[in-house]
């Protein structure tokens, strides 16, 4: 039954769990509310202005670093 759950094959080894916990800590330290993540996408820290998000979108859209 566990093999039918999404994501389980990605977290089976000890190293995969360590990497996952490190990534989650990095996200929380950056100010991203993990309870609001519901799928793939780009997430911003709380309080990020609409202007900053628009600038980021333009950079991603037109390939500016």
C-alpha beads as a LAMMPS data file, in Angstrom:
LAMMPS data file: protein, C-alpha beads

65 atoms
64 bonds

1 atom types
1 bond types

-500.0 500.0 xlo xhi
-500.0 500.0 ylo yhi
-500.0 500.0 zlo zhi

Masses

1 110.0

Atoms # bond

1 1 1 0.000 0.000 0.000
2 1 1 2.799 2.450 0.813
3 1 1 4.253 2.145 -2.692
4 1 1 1.052 3.650 -4.137
5 1 1 1.399 6.906 -2.187
6 1 1 2.941 9.768 -4.171
7 1 1 6.496 10.636 -3.216
8 1 1 7.237 7.508 -1.165
9 1 1 9.804 6.146 -3.662
10 1 1 11.673 9.472 -3.389
11 1 1 12.180 9.158 0.379
12 1 1 13.240 5.594 1.029
13 1 1 16.930 5.890 1.865
14 1 1 18.479 7.596 4.857
15 1 1 20.262 10.117 2.602
16 1 1 17.002 10.991 0.817
17 1 1 15.369 11.734 4.188
18 1 1 18.332 13.886 5.259
19 1 1 18.196 15.835 1.987
20 1 1 14.442 16.315 2.378
21 1 1 14.754 17.643 5.928
22 1 1 17.556 20.000 4.868
23 1 1 15.432 21.344 2.013
24 1 1 12.445 21.893 4.307
25 1 1 14.607 23.769 6.816
26 1 1 16.003 25.950 4.017
27 1 1 12.478 26.834 2.910
28 1 1 11.299 27.692 6.418
29 1 1 14.435 29.757 7.065
30 1 1 13.663 31.702 3.863
31 1 1 10.242 32.576 5.272
32 1 1 8.127 30.294 3.098
33 1 1 5.021 28.926 4.834
34 1 1 5.132 25.179 4.111
35 1 1 1.446 24.721 4.928
36 1 1 0.532 26.791 1.862
37 1 1 2.486 24.633 -0.598
38 1 1 0.007 22.473 -2.477
39 1 1 1.906 21.546 -5.624
40 1 1 4.709 22.381 -7.965
41 1 1 5.323 26.071 -8.473
42 1 1 7.236 29.098 -7.322
43 1 1 6.720 30.166 -3.747
44 1 1 7.752 33.452 -2.182
45 1 1 8.352 34.385 1.441
46 1 1 5.459 36.069 3.248
47 1 1 5.442 39.789 2.607
48 1 1 6.954 39.656 -0.875
49 1 1 5.448 42.540 -2.820
50 1 1 3.506 42.168 -6.044
51 1 1 6.167 44.278 -7.764
52 1 1 8.934 41.880 -6.716
53 1 1 6.891 38.928 -7.977
54 1 1 6.248 40.704 -11.297
55 1 1 9.949 41.493 -11.724
56 1 1 10.792 37.854 -11.007
57 1 1 8.192 36.708 -13.569
58 1 1 9.682 39.018 -16.232
59 1 1 13.184 37.742 -15.485
60 1 1 12.058 34.124 -15.784
61 1 1 9.993 34.842 -18.914
62 1 1 12.735 36.657 -20.794
63 1 1 15.711 34.721 -19.465
64 1 1 17.343 37.455 -17.410
65 1 1 19.345 36.146 -14.437

Bonds

1 1 1 2
2 1 2 3
3 1 3 4
4 1 4 5
5 1 5 6
6 1 6 7
7 1 7 8
8 1 8 9
9 1 9 10
10 1 10 11
11 1 11 12
12 1 12 13
13 1 13 14
14 1 14 15
15 1 15 16
16 1 16 17
17 1 17 18
18 1 18 19
19 1 19 20
20 1 20 21
21 1 21 22
22 1 22 23
23 1 23 24
24 1 24 25
25 1 25 26
26 1 26 27
27 1 27 28
28 1 28 29
29 1 29 30
30 1 30 31
31 1 31 32
32 1 32 33
33 1 33 34
34 1 34 35
35 1 35 36
36 1 36 37
37 1 37 38
38 1 38 39
39 1 39 40
40 1 40 41
41 1 41 42
42 1 42 43
43 1 43 44
44 1 44 45
45 1 45 46
46 1 46 47
47 1 47 48
48 1 48 49
49 1 49 50
50 1 50 51
51 1 51 52
52 1 52 53
53 1 53 54
54 1 54 55
55 1 55 56
56 1 56 57
57 1 57 58
58 1 58 59
59 1 59 60
60 1 60 61
61 1 61 62
62 1 62 63
63 1 63 64
64 1 64 65
